[in-house]
């Protein structure tokens, strides 16, 4: 829950900063304010207006905002679609964005293709975390969660070798995690 709250305010800050720096019209600002207040219906209305902008940067940030509002509303499938649209339109790709995309994918996955997509989001986010030279340090709990979910994705895909390898790497960083210790024991039987 702590990570979710941090993500919401980080993303809202990014949306707000993008709106201010881009000199955007009111929908972006109003959507961000509504999101921060927990008024998700109003946020959706405002971000939809921003997403319809002719300016691709403003539109991308509108879709990012839509994704956040849908995420906070528990509409993970719609959130994932909005986040993907934001990326497709050139929104800044961040560790937090890929974490949110993976979280949405986990909430909605149904088949092997979904597991593969979630794995790709996780790996893109982790790669950004390793190569980010912006000076921003990603939240360590978020990174830990992404690494854990990477193991689970490999298990869902029945890729036991990679699941074992990732579990070993995870335990080398977080040796006291009892859940992954049990997971690693299970993976030895596969």
N, CA and C atoms as an extended XYZ file, in Angstrom:
570
Properties=species:S:1:pos:R:3:atomname:S:1:resname:S:1:resid:I:1 pbc="F F F"
N         0.836       -1.179        0.000 N   UNK     1
C         0.000        0.000        0.000 CA  UNK     1
C         0.885        1.249        0.000 C   UNK     1
N         2.000        1.168        0.719 N   UNK     2
C         2.932        2.285        0.786 CA  UNK     2
C         3.503        2.609       -0.599 C   UNK     2
N         3.854        1.567       -1.347 N   UNK     3
C         4.413        1.746       -2.690 CA  UNK     3
C         3.356        2.370       -3.587 C   UNK     3
N         2.125        1.885       -3.490 N   UNK     4
C         1.053        2.404       -4.334 CA  UNK     4
C         0.888        3.907       -4.094 C   UNK     4
N         0.906        4.334       -2.854 N   UNK     5
C         0.732        5.747       -2.512 CA  UNK     5
C         1.901        6.560       -3.073 C   UNK     5
N         3.136        6.056       -2.888 N   UNK     6
C         4.313        6.754       -3.421 CA  UNK     6
C         4.218        6.881       -4.932 C   UNK     6
N         3.815        5.782       -5.592 N   UNK     7
C         3.693        5.795       -7.045 CA  UNK     7
C         2.673        6.817       -7.510 C   UNK     7
N         1.544        6.874       -6.785 N   UNK     8
C         0.502        7.802       -7.193 CA  UNK     8
C         1.019        9.240       -7.130 C   UNK     8
N         1.680        9.604       -6.032 N   UNK     9
C         2.147       10.977       -5.903 CA  UNK     9
C         3.322       11.272       -6.827 C   UNK     9
N         4.185       10.272       -7.067 N   UNK    10
C         5.273       10.467       -8.023 CA  UNK    10
C         4.715       10.680       -9.421 C   UNK    10
N         3.780        9.823       -9.802 N   UNK    11
C         3.188        9.954      -11.133 CA  UNK    11
C         2.387       11.245      -11.261 C   UNK    11
N         1.656       11.590      -10.214 N   UNK    12
C         0.886       12.840      -10.260 CA  UNK    12
C         1.835       14.030      -10.396 C   UNK    12
N         2.961       13.961       -9.710 N   UNK    13
C         3.961       15.029       -9.828 CA  UNK    13
C         4.520       15.118      -11.235 C   UNK    13
N         4.779       13.958      -11.841 N   UNK    14
C         5.288       13.938      -13.219 CA  UNK    14
C         4.252       14.512      -14.176 C   UNK    14
N         3.015       14.117      -13.974 N   UNK    15
C         1.944       14.617      -14.831 CA  UNK    15
C         1.825       16.123      -14.672 C   UNK    15
N         1.851       16.573      -13.427 N   UNK    16
C         1.730       18.006      -13.150 CA  UNK    16
C         2.903       18.773      -13.744 C   UNK    16
N         4.117       18.258      -13.551 N   UNK    17
C         5.304       18.927      -14.094 CA  UNK    17
C         5.243       18.976      -15.612 C   UNK    17
N         4.813       17.885      -16.223 N   UNK    18
C         4.709       17.877      -17.684 CA  UNK    18
C         3.694       18.912      -18.150 C   UNK    18
N         2.611       19.033      -17.408 N   UNK    19
C         1.599       20.010      -17.764 CA  UNK    19
C         2.098       21.427      -17.610 C   UNK    19
N         2.783       21.707      -16.529 N   UNK    20
C         3.304       23.051      -16.289 CA  UNK    20
C         4.385       23.398      -17.292 C   UNK    20
N         5.319       22.476      -17.501 N   UNK    21
C         6.414       22.738      -18.434 CA  UNK    21
C         5.917       22.869      -19.859 C   UNK    21
N         4.858       22.148      -20.176 N   UNK    22
C         4.327       22.198      -21.530 CA  UNK    22
C         3.351       23.344      -21.734 C   UNK    22
N         3.104       24.109      -20.674 N   UNK    23
C         2.182       25.214      -20.793 CA  UNK    23
C         0.795       24.731      -21.186 C   UNK    23
N         0.402       23.595      -20.642 N   UNK    24
C        -0.839       22.980      -21.074 CA  UNK    24
C        -2.052       23.719      -20.555 C   UNK    24
N        -3.150       23.430      -21.187 N   UNK    25
C        -4.416       24.021      -20.794 CA  UNK    25
C        -4.887       23.397      -19.485 C   UNK    25
N        -5.990       23.839      -19.021 N   UNK    26
C        -6.534       23.426      -17.738 CA  UNK    26
C        -6.797       21.933      -17.545 C   UNK    26
N        -7.194       21.177      -18.572 N   UNK    27
C        -7.528       19.773      -18.305 CA  UNK    27
C        -6.407       18.992      -17.603 C   UNK    27
N        -5.178       19.208      -17.996 N   UNK    28
C        -4.069       18.485      -17.375 CA  UNK    28
C        -3.940       18.860      -15.899 C   UNK    28
N        -3.956       20.159      -15.629 N   UNK    29
C        -3.826       20.645      -14.249 CA  UNK    29
C        -5.015       20.201      -13.408 C   UNK    29
N        -6.203       20.334      -13.983 N   UNK    30
C        -7.405       19.958      -13.246 CA  UNK    30
C        -7.454       18.446      -13.011 C   UNK    30
N        -7.012       17.673      -13.985 N   UNK    31
C        -6.957       16.223      -13.824 CA  UNK    31
C        -5.988       15.819      -12.729 C   UNK    31
N        -4.844       16.484      -12.697 N   UNK    32
C        -3.845       16.191      -11.661 CA  UNK    32
C        -4.385       16.542      -10.288 C   UNK    32
N        -5.026       17.693      -10.171 N   UNK    33
C        -5.603       18.101       -8.885 CA  UNK    33
C        -6.671       17.110       -8.442 C   UNK    33
N        -7.534       16.707       -9.368 N   UNK    34
C        -8.588       15.745       -9.037 CA  UNK    34
C        -7.991       14.405       -8.622 C   UNK    34
N        -6.935       13.973       -9.298 N   UNK    35
C        -6.261       12.721       -8.960 CA  UNK    35
C        -5.693       12.786       -7.546 C   UNK    35
N        -5.026       13.885       -7.238 N   UNK    36
C        -4.438       14.051       -5.908 CA  UNK    36
C        -5.504       14.089       -4.816 C   UNK    36
N        -6.698       14.588       -5.152 N   UNK    37
C        -7.803       14.658       -4.192 CA  UNK    37
C        -8.572       13.347       -4.088 C   UNK    37
N        -8.273       12.397       -4.974 N   UNK    38
C        -8.977       11.129       -4.965 CA  UNK    38
C       -10.296       11.172       -5.719 C   UNK    38
N       -10.520       12.222       -6.487 N   UNK    39
C       -11.736       12.354       -7.292 CA  UNK    39
C       -11.429       11.772       -8.681 C   UNK    39
N       -11.480       10.458       -8.775 N   UNK    40
C       -11.025        9.771       -9.978 CA  UNK    40
C       -11.950        9.987      -11.175 C   UNK    40
N       -13.234       10.129      -10.928 N   UNK    41
C       -14.159       10.374      -12.036 CA  UNK    41
C       -13.839       11.704      -12.717 C   UNK    41
N       -13.619       12.739      -11.915 N   UNK    42
C       -13.261       14.047      -12.477 CA  UNK    42
C       -11.883       13.975      -13.144 C   UNK    42
N       -10.969       13.255      -12.529 N   UNK    43
C        -9.635       13.093      -13.125 CA  UNK    43
C        -9.749       12.441      -14.500 C   UNK    43
N       -10.565       11.397      -14.602 N   UNK    44
C       -10.753       10.724      -15.887 CA  UNK    44
C       -11.308       11.684      -16.939 C   UNK    44
N       -12.277       12.482      -16.549 N   UNK    45
C       -12.873       13.445      -17.482 CA  UNK    45
C       -11.821       14.432      -17.982 C   UNK    45
N       -11.042       14.970      -17.067 N   UNK    46
C       -10.043       15.979      -17.432 CA  UNK    46
C        -8.898       15.375      -18.242 C   UNK    46
N        -8.422       14.206      -17.814 N   UNK    47
C        -7.317       13.588      -18.554 CA  UNK    47
C        -7.755       13.133      -19.945 C   UNK    47
N        -9.017       12.756      -20.092 N   UNK    48
C        -9.527       12.393      -21.420 CA  UNK    48
C        -9.448       13.602      -22.344 C   UNK    48
N        -9.809       14.769      -21.816 N   UNK    49
C        -9.698       16.003      -22.611 CA  UNK    49
C        -8.240       16.241      -23.014 C   UNK    49
N        -7.320       16.048      -22.066 N   UNK    50
C        -5.899       16.243      -22.363 CA  UNK    50
C        -5.413       15.224      -23.391 C   UNK    50
N        -5.891       13.992      -23.281 N   UNK    51
C        -5.477       12.936      -24.207 CA  UNK    51
C        -5.924       13.219      -25.634 C   UNK    51
N        -6.968       14.005      -25.786 N   UNK    52
C        -7.489       14.338      -27.114 CA  UNK    52
C        -6.745       15.507      -27.761 C   UNK    52
N        -5.721       16.004      -27.097 N   UNK    53
C        -4.944       17.131      -27.617 CA  UNK    53
C        -4.274       16.765      -28.939 C   UNK    53
N        -4.121       17.761      -29.786 N   UNK    54
C        -3.405       17.595      -31.066 CA  UNK    54
C        -1.899       17.457      -30.818 C   UNK    54
N        -1.432       18.011      -29.710 N   UNK    55
C        -0.021       17.969      -29.326 CA  UNK    55
C         0.281       16.585      -28.736 C   UNK    55
N         1.184       15.828      -29.378 N   UNK    56
C         1.420       14.446      -28.942 CA  UNK    56
C         1.975       14.360      -27.517 C   UNK    56
N         2.785       15.338      -27.096 N   UNK    57
C         3.303       15.310      -25.722 CA  UNK    57
C         2.182       15.501      -24.714 C   UNK    57
N         1.305       16.454      -24.997 N   UNK    58
C         0.171       16.692      -24.101 CA  UNK    58
C        -0.762       15.485      -24.099 C   UNK    58
N        -0.964       14.918      -25.273 N   UNK    59
C        -1.813       13.741      -25.384 CA  UNK    59
C        -1.214       12.571      -24.601 C   UNK    59
N         0.101       12.375      -24.734 N   UNK    60
C         0.778       11.293      -24.011 CA  UNK    60
C         0.614       11.461      -22.503 C   UNK    60
N         0.762       12.689      -22.021 N   UNK    61
C         0.614       12.930      -20.583 CA  UNK    61
C        -0.841       12.771      -20.155 C   UNK    61
N        -1.761       13.102      -21.054 N   UNK    62
C        -3.175       12.857      -20.771 CA  UNK    62
C        -3.446       11.367      -20.600 C   UNK    62
N        -2.855       10.556      -21.479 N   UNK    63
C        -3.021        9.107      -21.353 CA  UNK    63
C        -2.340        8.568      -20.092 C   UNK    63
N        -1.201        9.129      -19.740 N   UNK    64
C        -0.547        8.707      -18.497 CA  UNK    64
C        -1.477        9.012      -17.312 C   UNK    64
N        -2.071       10.203      -17.336 N   UNK    65
C        -3.018       10.573      -16.285 CA  UNK    65
C        -4.231        9.650      -16.255 C   UNK    65
N        -4.756        9.329      -17.453 N   UNK    66
C        -5.863        8.376      -17.515 CA  UNK    66
C        -5.462        7.047      -16.884 C   UNK    66
N        -4.251        6.599      -17.203 N   UNK    67
C        -3.767        5.349      -16.624 CA  UNK    67
C        -3.740        5.401      -15.107 C   UNK    67
N        -3.265        6.511      -14.564 N   UNK    68
C        -3.207        6.654      -13.107 CA  UNK    68
C        -4.613        6.649      -12.504 C   UNK    68
N        -5.527        7.387      -13.123 N   UNK    69
C        -6.889        7.449      -12.592 CA  UNK    69
C        -7.573        6.078      -12.671 C   UNK    69
N        -7.393        5.388      -13.785 N   UNK    70
C        -7.962        4.038      -13.893 CA  UNK    70
C        -7.308        3.099      -12.877 C   UNK    70
N        -5.995        3.211      -12.711 N   UNK    71
C        -5.282        2.367      -11.752 CA  UNK    71
C        -5.847        2.573      -10.346 C   UNK    71
N        -5.988        3.827       -9.965 N   UNK    72
C        -6.492        4.134       -8.630 CA  UNK    72
C        -7.940        3.701       -8.466 C   UNK    72
N        -8.684        3.620       -9.569 N   UNK    73
C       -10.081        3.178       -9.543 CA  UNK    73
C       -10.195        1.656       -9.572 C   UNK    73
N        -9.066        0.974       -9.727 N   UNK    74
C        -9.081       -0.482       -9.783 CA  UNK    74
C        -9.448       -1.043      -11.147 C   UNK    74
N        -9.443       -0.195      -12.168 N   UNK    75
C        -9.752       -0.642      -13.535 CA  UNK    75
C        -8.423       -0.893      -14.263 C   UNK    75
N        -7.797       -2.014      -13.917 N   UNK    76
C        -6.430       -2.280      -14.345 CA  UNK    76
C        -6.282       -2.510      -15.845 C   UNK    76
N        -7.258       -3.135      -16.470 N   UNK    77
C        -7.190       -3.337      -17.918 CA  UNK    77
C        -7.188       -2.007      -18.664 C   UNK    77
N        -8.075       -1.105      -18.262 N   UNK    78
C        -8.138        0.218      -18.884 CA  UNK    78
C        -6.879        1.019      -18.558 C   UNK    78
N        -6.373        0.866      -17.335 N   UNK    79
C        -5.144        1.572      -16.952 CA  UNK    79
C        -3.991        1.128      -17.836 C   UNK    79
N        -3.863       -0.172      -18.040 N   UNK    80
C        -2.778       -0.695      -18.868 CA  UNK    80
C        -2.880       -0.174      -20.300 C   UNK    80
N        -4.083       -0.156      -20.843 N   UNK    81
C        -4.271        0.375      -22.202 CA  UNK    81
C        -3.848        1.845      -22.275 C   UNK    81
N        -4.233        2.628      -21.270 N   UNK    82
C        -3.877        4.047      -21.263 CA  UNK    82
C        -2.373        4.235      -21.127 C   UNK    82
N        -1.737        3.468      -20.245 N   UNK    83
C        -0.282        3.578      -20.090 CA  UNK    83
C         0.423        3.209      -21.388 C   UNK    83
N        -0.049        2.151      -22.044 N   UNK    84
C         0.566        1.727      -23.311 CA  UNK    84
C         0.403        2.821      -24.361 C   UNK    84
N        -0.765        3.443      -24.407 N   UNK    85
C        -1.000        4.540      -25.343 CA  UNK    85
C        -0.043        5.694      -25.046 C   UNK    85
N         0.175        5.979      -23.760 N   UNK    86
C         1.103        7.049      -23.373 CA  UNK    86
C         2.511        6.748      -23.895 C   UNK    86
N         2.956        5.511      -23.705 N   UNK    87
C         4.279        5.106      -24.194 CA  UNK    87
C         4.330        5.222      -25.717 C   UNK    87
N         3.289        4.747      -26.377 N   UNK    88
C         3.243        4.793      -27.846 CA  UNK    88
C         3.316        6.225      -28.375 C   UNK    88
N         2.790        7.167      -27.591 N   UNK    89
C         2.798        8.574      -28.006 CA  UNK    89
C         4.062        9.317      -27.575 C   UNK    89
N         4.970        8.602      -26.902 N   UNK    90
C         6.252        9.212      -26.553 CA  UNK    90
C         6.366        9.744      -25.143 C   UNK    90
N         5.501        9.306      -24.235 N   UNK    91
C         5.629        9.715      -22.837 CA  UNK    91
C         6.977        9.256      -22.303 C   UNK    91
N         7.485        9.976      -21.335 N   UNK    92
C         8.754        9.592      -20.712 CA  UNK    92
C         8.615        8.189      -20.128 C   UNK    92
N         9.515        7.322      -20.512 N   UNK    93
C         9.509        5.961      -19.996 CA  UNK    93
C        10.306        5.950      -18.700 C   UNK    93
N         9.614        5.594      -17.623 N   UNK    94
C        10.230        5.601      -16.303 CA  UNK    94
C        10.079        4.245      -15.640 C   UNK    94
N        10.881        4.020      -14.631 N   UNK    95
C        10.771        2.794      -13.852 CA  UNK    95
C         9.363        2.698      -13.272 C   UNK    95
N         8.869        3.819      -12.750 N   UNK    96
C         7.543        3.832      -12.137 CA  UNK    96
C         6.454        3.472      -13.146 C   UNK    96
N         6.560        3.988      -14.360 N   UNK    97
C         5.555        3.695      -15.383 CA  UNK    97
C         5.554        2.205      -15.705 C   UNK    97
N         6.717        1.623      -15.889 N   UNK    98
C         6.771        0.192      -16.199 CA  UNK    98
C         6.328       -0.654      -15.009 C   UNK    98
N         6.600       -0.198      -13.812 N   UNK    99
C         6.113       -0.906      -12.628 CA  UNK    99
C         4.589       -0.907      -12.608 C   UNK    99
N         3.998        0.245      -12.893 N   UNK   100
C         2.532        0.333      -12.940 CA  UNK   100
C         1.970       -0.555      -14.043 C   UNK   100
N         2.613       -0.554      -15.199 N   UNK   101
C         2.150       -1.401      -16.300 CA  UNK   101
C         2.219       -2.877      -15.910 C   UNK   101
N         3.302       -3.273      -15.262 N   UNK   102
C         3.436       -4.660      -14.814 CA  UNK   102
C         2.373       -4.984      -13.762 C   UNK   102
N         2.158       -4.068      -12.833 N   UNK   103
C         1.145       -4.289      -11.797 CA  UNK   103
C        -0.243       -4.467      -12.406 C   UNK   103
N        -0.557       -3.654      -13.394 N   UNK   104
C        -1.846       -3.783      -14.091 CA  UNK   104
C        -1.925       -5.133      -14.810 C   UNK   104
N        -0.842       -5.498      -15.469 N   UNK   105
C        -0.813       -6.768      -16.182 CA  UNK   105
C        -1.004       -7.953      -15.251 C   UNK   105
N        -0.404       -7.888      -14.076 N   UNK   106
C        -0.543       -8.964      -13.091 CA  UNK   106
C        -1.994       -9.074      -12.627 C   UNK   106
N        -2.649       -7.931      -12.475 N   UNK   107
C        -4.049       -7.934      -12.033 CA  UNK   107
C        -4.994       -8.503      -13.087 C   UNK   107
N        -4.580       -8.471      -14.351 N   UNK   108
C        -5.494       -8.866      -15.428 CA  UNK   108
C        -5.032      -10.079      -16.225 C   UNK   108
N        -3.870      -10.657      -15.898 N   UNK   109
C        -3.356      -11.711      -16.771 CA  UNK   109
C        -4.237      -12.944      -16.780 C   UNK   109
N        -4.279      -13.521      -17.972 N   UNK   110
C        -5.118      -14.698      -18.178 CA  UNK   110
C        -4.396      -15.816      -18.914 C   UNK   110
N        -3.409      -15.471      -19.744 N   UNK   111
C        -2.754      -16.515      -20.528 CA  UNK   111
C        -1.269      -16.200      -20.702 C   UNK   111
N        -0.593      -17.098      -21.393 N   UNK   112
C         0.858      -17.016      -21.567 CA  UNK   112
C         1.307      -15.702      -22.199 C   UNK   112
N         0.532      -15.209      -23.154 N   UNK   113
C         0.901      -13.947      -23.800 CA  UNK   113
C         0.930      -12.797      -22.788 C   UNK   113
N        -0.036      -12.822      -21.855 N   UNK   114
C        -0.075      -11.790      -20.819 CA  UNK   114
C         1.154      -11.871      -19.914 C   UNK   114
N         1.572      -13.093      -19.560 N   UNK   115
C         2.752      -13.253      -18.707 CA  UNK   115
C         3.985      -12.700      -19.409 C   UNK   115
N         4.057      -12.963      -20.710 N   UNK   116
C         5.194      -12.471      -21.495 CA  UNK   116
C         5.213      -10.944      -21.513 C   UNK   116
N         4.047      -10.331      -21.698 N   UNK   117
C         3.966       -8.871      -21.685 CA  UNK   117
C         4.394       -8.300      -20.338 C   UNK   117
N         3.899       -8.890      -19.254 N   UNK   118
C         4.254       -8.417      -17.911 CA  UNK   118
C         5.759       -8.548      -17.706 C   UNK   118
N         6.319       -9.659      -18.124 N   UNK   119
C         7.757       -9.862      -18.005 CA  UNK   119
C         8.521       -8.771      -18.759 C   UNK   119
N         8.044       -8.415      -19.943 N   UNK   120
C         8.691       -7.351      -20.723 CA  UNK   120
C         8.620       -6.008      -20.000 C   UNK   120
N         7.475       -5.703      -19.373 N   UNK   121
C         7.349       -4.439      -18.625 CA  UNK   121
C         8.335       -4.425      -17.455 C   UNK   121
N         8.400       -5.545      -16.756 N   UNK   122
C         9.299       -5.635      -15.602 CA  UNK   122
C        10.744       -5.456      -16.055 C   UNK   122
N        11.127       -6.169      -17.091 N   UNK   123
C        12.509       -6.091      -17.556 CA  UNK   123
C        12.854       -4.701      -18.080 C   UNK   123
N        11.907       -4.039      -18.743 N   UNK   124
C        12.153       -2.668      -19.217 CA  UNK   124
C        12.350       -1.733      -18.023 C   UNK   124
N        11.521       -1.886      -17.005 N   UNK   125
C        11.651       -1.045      -15.812 CA  UNK   125
C        12.956       -1.286      -15.078 C   UNK   125
N        13.334       -2.552      -14.929 N   UNK   126
C        14.590       -2.870      -14.241 CA  UNK   126
C        15.795       -2.371      -15.043 C   UNK   126
N        15.715       -2.468      -16.362 N   UNK   127
C        16.806       -1.958      -17.198 CA  UNK   127
C        16.932       -0.449      -17.033 C   UNK   127
N        15.808        0.244      -16.988 N   UNK   128
C        15.844        1.697      -16.768 CA  UNK   128
C        16.447        2.022      -15.403 C   UNK   128
N        16.119        1.230      -14.409 N   UNK   129
C        16.643        1.472      -13.060 CA  UNK   129
C        18.163        1.351      -13.036 C   UNK   129
N        18.686        0.426      -13.827 N   UNK   130
C        20.132        0.204      -13.864 CA  UNK   130
C        20.866        1.261      -14.679 C   UNK   130
N        20.198        1.826      -15.675 N   UNK   131
C        20.885        2.746      -16.585 CA  UNK   131
C        20.475        4.201      -16.414 C   UNK   131
N        19.550        4.469      -15.503 N   UNK   132
C        19.042        5.837      -15.326 CA  UNK   132
C        20.151        6.750      -14.826 C   UNK   132
N        20.423        7.789      -15.597 N   UNK   133
C        21.453        8.742      -15.203 CA  UNK   133
C        20.851       10.102      -14.847 C   UNK   133
N        19.529       10.095      -14.568 N   UNK   134
C        18.851       11.354      -14.253 CA  UNK   134
C        19.132       11.811      -12.828 C   UNK   134
N        19.710       10.938      -12.019 N   UNK   135
C        19.952       11.282      -10.627 CA  UNK   135
C        18.802       10.860       -9.729 C   UNK   135
N        17.672       10.455      -10.329 N   UNK   136
C        16.539        9.974       -9.555 CA  UNK   136
C        16.802        8.533       -9.150 C   UNK   136
N        16.639        8.261       -7.876 N   UNK   137
C        16.852        6.911       -7.383 CA  UNK   137
C        15.488        6.233       -7.251 C   UNK   137
N        15.269        5.149       -7.998 N   UNK   138
C        13.983        4.456       -7.892 CA  UNK   138
C        13.778        3.903       -6.482 C   UNK   138
N        12.538        3.831       -6.073 N   UNK   139
C        12.179        3.295       -4.770 CA  UNK   139
C        12.648        1.844       -4.661 C   UNK   139
N        13.415        1.550       -3.630 N   UNK   140
C        14.000        0.209       -3.475 CA  UNK   140
C        12.929       -0.867       -3.308 C   UNK   140
N        11.844       -0.561       -2.612 N   UNK   141
C        10.766       -1.551       -2.457 CA  UNK   141
C        10.100       -1.860       -3.790 C   UNK   141
N         9.993       -0.852       -4.638 N   UNK   142
C         9.401       -1.057       -5.960 CA  UNK   142
C        10.303       -1.977       -6.789 C   UNK   142
N        11.604       -1.740       -6.744 N   UNK   143
C        12.559       -2.584       -7.477 CA  UNK   143
C        12.492       -4.011       -6.952 C   UNK   143
N        12.428       -4.143       -5.655 N   UNK   144
C        12.345       -5.470       -5.046 CA  UNK   144
C        11.085       -6.195       -5.516 C   UNK   144
N         9.971       -5.489       -5.528 N   UNK   145
C         8.710       -6.087       -5.986 CA  UNK   145
C         8.805       -6.506       -7.449 C   UNK   145
N         9.445       -5.680       -8.269 N   UNK   146
C         9.596       -6.020       -9.682 CA  UNK   146
C        10.452       -7.274       -9.847 C   UNK   146
N        11.505       -7.386       -9.066 N   UNK   147
C        12.366       -8.570       -9.157 CA  UNK   147
C        11.627       -9.825       -8.699 C   UNK   147
N        10.816       -9.686       -7.674 N   UNK   148
C        10.007      -10.814       -7.211 CA  UNK   148
C         9.022      -11.229       -8.311 C   UNK   148
N         8.338      -10.259       -8.884 N   UNK   149
C         7.355      -10.555       -9.930 CA  UNK   149
C         8.000      -11.139      -11.182 C   UNK   149
N         9.262      -10.810      -11.407 N   UNK   150
C         9.983      -11.402      -12.538 CA  UNK   150
C        10.089      -12.918      -12.337 C   UNK   150
N        10.365      -13.332      -11.121 N   UNK   151
C        10.440      -14.767      -10.807 CA  UNK   151
C         9.090      -15.422      -11.085 C   UNK   151
N         8.022      -14.785      -10.616 N   UNK   152
C         6.680      -15.330      -10.786 CA  UNK   152
C         6.320      -15.445      -12.269 C   UNK   152
N         6.686      -14.441      -13.061 N   UNK   153
C         6.408      -14.510      -14.509 CA  UNK   153
C         7.087      -15.709      -15.146 C   UNK   153
N         8.358      -15.910      -14.800 N   UNK   154
C         9.062      -17.063      -15.365 CA  UNK   154
C         8.387      -18.367      -14.939 C   UNK   154
N         7.901      -18.424      -13.701 N   UNK   155
C         7.185      -19.625      -13.257 CA  UNK   155
C         5.915      -19.827      -14.073 C   UNK   155
N         5.159      -18.746      -14.273 N   UNK   156
C         3.908      -18.842      -15.041 CA  UNK   156
C         4.179      -19.315      -16.465 C   UNK   156
N         5.343      -18.958      -16.982 N   UNK   157
C         5.731      -19.371      -18.331 CA  UNK   157
C         6.386      -20.754      -18.348 C   UNK   157
N         6.500      -21.370      -17.157 N   UNK   158
C         7.159      -22.677      -16.999 CA  UNK   158
C         8.603      -22.633      -17.488 C   UNK   158
N         9.231      -21.483      -17.358 N   UNK   159
C        10.654      -21.325      -17.689 CA  UNK   159
C        11.421      -21.482      -16.377 C   UNK   159
N        11.571      -22.738      -15.984 N   UNK   160
C        12.104      -23.059      -14.656 CA  UNK   160
C        13.544      -22.616      -14.489 C   UNK   160
N        14.337      -22.739      -15.539 N   UNK   161
C        15.752      -22.356      -15.445 CA  UNK   161
C        15.898      -20.870      -15.123 C   UNK   161
N        15.199      -20.036      -15.874 N   UNK   162
C        15.275      -18.597      -15.603 CA  UNK   162
C        14.650      -18.241      -14.259 C   UNK   162
N        13.585      -18.931      -13.888 N   UNK   163
C        12.956      -18.688      -12.585 CA  UNK   163
C        13.943      -19.003      -11.464 C   UNK   163
N        14.648      -20.147      -11.581 N   UNK   164
C        15.661      -20.512      -10.570 CA  UNK   164
C        16.774      -19.471      -10.510 C   UNK   164
N        17.261      -19.069      -11.686 N   UNK   165
C        18.339      -18.089      -11.747 CA  UNK   165
C        17.922      -16.769      -11.102 C   UNK   165
N        16.733      -16.288      -11.430 N   UNK   166
C        16.258      -15.026      -10.878 CA  UNK   166
C        16.014      -15.133       -9.375 C   UNK   166
N        15.559      -16.303       -8.915 N   UNK   167
C        15.362      -16.511       -7.474 CA  UNK   167
C        16.707      -16.466       -6.744 C   UNK   167
N        17.725      -17.068       -7.333 N   UNK   168
C        19.063      -17.032       -6.733 CA  UNK   168
C        19.603      -15.603       -6.676 C   UNK   168
N        19.442      -14.870       -7.766 N   UNK   169
C        19.888      -13.473       -7.803 CA  UNK   169
C        19.134      -12.648       -6.766 C   UNK   169
N        17.835      -12.879       -6.676 N   UNK   170
C        17.002      -12.157       -5.715 CA  UNK   170
C        17.487      -12.433       -4.289 C   UNK   170
N        17.708      -13.707       -3.978 N   UNK   171
C        18.134      -14.075       -2.622 CA  UNK   171
C        19.534      -13.571       -2.295 C   UNK   171
N        20.359      -13.365       -3.308 N   UNK   172
C        21.684      -12.797       -3.027 CA  UNK   172
C        21.557      -11.335       -2.574 C   UNK   172
N        20.496      -10.652       -3.034 N   UNK   173
C        20.249       -9.269       -2.620 CA  UNK   173
C        19.378       -9.171       -1.375 C   UNK   173
N        18.428      -10.095       -1.254 N   UNK   174
C        17.458      -10.062       -0.155 CA  UNK   174
C        17.410      -11.438        0.520 C   UNK   174
N        18.466      -11.813        1.221 N   UNK   175
C        18.569      -13.177        1.752 CA  UNK   175
C        17.536      -13.529        2.831 C   UNK   175
N        16.896      -12.551        3.428 N   UNK   176
C        15.955      -12.830        4.510 CA  UNK   176
C        14.508      -12.993        4.044 C   UNK   176
N        14.273      -12.963        2.763 N   UNK   177
C        12.914      -13.070        2.236 CA  UNK   177
C        12.480      -14.536        2.267 C   UNK   177
N        11.672      -14.874        3.265 N   UNK   178
C        11.256      -16.266        3.452 CA  UNK   178
C        10.380      -16.781        2.317 C   UNK   178
N         9.555      -15.920        1.762 N   UNK   179
C         8.680      -16.356        0.659 CA  UNK   179
C         9.506      -16.801       -0.541 C   UNK   179
N        10.546      -16.058       -0.863 N   UNK   180
C        11.376      -16.424       -2.018 CA  UNK   180
C        12.292      -17.600       -1.663 C   UNK   180
N        12.660      -17.743       -0.406 N   UNK   181
C        13.413      -18.924       -0.001 CA  UNK   181
C        12.585      -20.177       -0.281 C   UNK   181
N        11.302      -20.127        0.069 N   UNK   182
C        10.405      -21.258       -0.199 CA  UNK   182
C        10.225      -21.458       -1.700 C   UNK   182
N        10.124      -20.359       -2.415 N   UNK   183
C         9.975      -20.403       -3.870 CA  UNK   183
C        11.200      -21.076       -4.496 C   UNK   183
N        12.383      -20.717       -4.013 N   UNK   184
C        13.631      -21.291       -4.523 CA  UNK   184
C        13.678      -22.795       -4.253 C   UNK   184
N        13.194      -23.210       -3.092 N   UNK   185
C        13.138      -24.642       -2.772 CA  UNK   185
C        12.195      -25.360       -3.740 C   UNK   185
N        11.047      -24.752       -3.983 N   UNK   186
C        10.090      -25.315       -4.940 CA  UNK   186
C        10.735      -25.437       -6.317 C   UNK   186
N        11.446      -24.401       -6.735 N   UNK   187
C        12.034      -24.384       -8.074 CA  UNK   187
C        13.111      -25.453       -8.248 C   UNK   187
N        13.726      -25.874       -7.165 N   UNK   188
C        14.729      -26.941       -7.239 CA  UNK   188
C        14.092      -28.265       -7.668 C   UNK   188
N        12.783      -28.389       -7.460 N   UNK   189
C        12.084      -29.623       -7.836 CA  UNK   189
C        11.636      -29.600       -9.294 C   UNK   189
N        11.822      -28.520       -9.965 N   UNK   190
C        11.390      -28.391      -11.363 CA  UNK   190
C        12.534      -28.580      -12.309 C   UNK   190
